[in-house]
Amino acid sequence: MDTIGLFLCGDVMTGRGIDQILASPCDPAIHEGYLESALDYVALAEHVNGAIPRRVASSYIWGDALAELERFRPDLRIVNLETAVTASDVWVPKGINYRMHPANVACLSAAAIDCCTLANNHMLDWSDAGLIETLETLERAAVRTAGAGRDRRAAEAPAVLPVPGKGRVLVFSVGMASSGVPPDWAATADRPGVDFLPDLSQRSVAGIARRVEAVKRQGDVVLLSIHWGANWGYDITDDERSFAQALIDSAGVDLVHGHSSHHPKGIEVHRERLILYGCGDFINDYEGIRGHESFRGDLGLMYLPTLESGTGRLTRLGMVATQMKRFQVRRAADADARWLTAMLEREGRRFGTRPRLLPDGRIELQWEPD
């Protein structure tokens, strides 16, 4: 049986403080009520965990994740990039604006990222021009994108990711108002924007089903990446669960990749297909920011699913517990890996999923067949 291995994670935010420690930072001035300079976020993190180097190598932020990726050797690496890649100074007044200088795009190449999903609430922080520069920069870096484009047709088009000898993975990306995506950011026939999903209705399921059917070939695996829900809290609504299951039951989707929550949430396996309701943050500059400590937003997970090629059936899900420290991904301490395992156990009960902490500190998911 041929299989396809993936690396998935939650939000990758390489802007603001992260951008400031990379080789070619943007002007640090920001437009928030909380702080006035992106360098202030670096100072907050240093106050908690010690000095952070500047002008770091492009691989620095990935830290221990690179060794884990080398060990697992996934066929494809897919992340939600929650940062505009632009030098634009035309900012949209919305409270928080993320951008990374285009000269720092090598930080994505350093982890050999194949695809960035872009339908999220920061992709147009620096106006339409910032989105266009993001698309152009990622294209030059040979990183595929989904979920945003110069018009509606481009925003709705999936990223087509060939896996030699095993078929193709089609990546769709949508964003919702519940995660903070403004409805007027929706791409139109004559305006750039994101692939905006208005609701979780059967009509929305049918629309996605039509789009999948139009491009899916026999043997393709379909991943739908969705930016939805609040930043904090483990609740998964009945509507969210019904929608995710309907994508699998009737829209031809094989894996639902959910994100927006700042911490991992429960996991479901429905009809042998994986549903990640909220992957949590993976890379950000939140060290030193107080509030919501009980959710342990400093902790994250590398999701390493193995799918049966040609069917998308989940055969294995391994996870690696991580922690952001000094703006770098680190392997989480044993106690923190146990904390994440206990959380996944608690939140997975309603779905019949159970994590197992392995002797090497990695986590493996077990599930009850439908």
Secondary structure by P-SEA (a helix, b strand, c coil): cbbbbbbbbcbbbccccccccccccccccccccccccaaaaaaaaaaccccccccccccccccaaaaaaaaacccbbbbbcccccccccccccccbbbbccccccccccccccccccccccccccccaaaaaaaaaaaaaaccccccccccccccccccccccccbbbbbbbbbbccccccccccccccccccccccccccaaaaaaaaaaaaacccccbbbbbbbbccccccccccaaaaaaaaaaaacccccbbbbccccbbbbbbbcccbbbccccccccccccccccccccccccccbbbbbbccccccccbbbbbbbbbcccccccccaaaaaaaaaaaaaaaccccbbbbbccccbbbbbbbcc
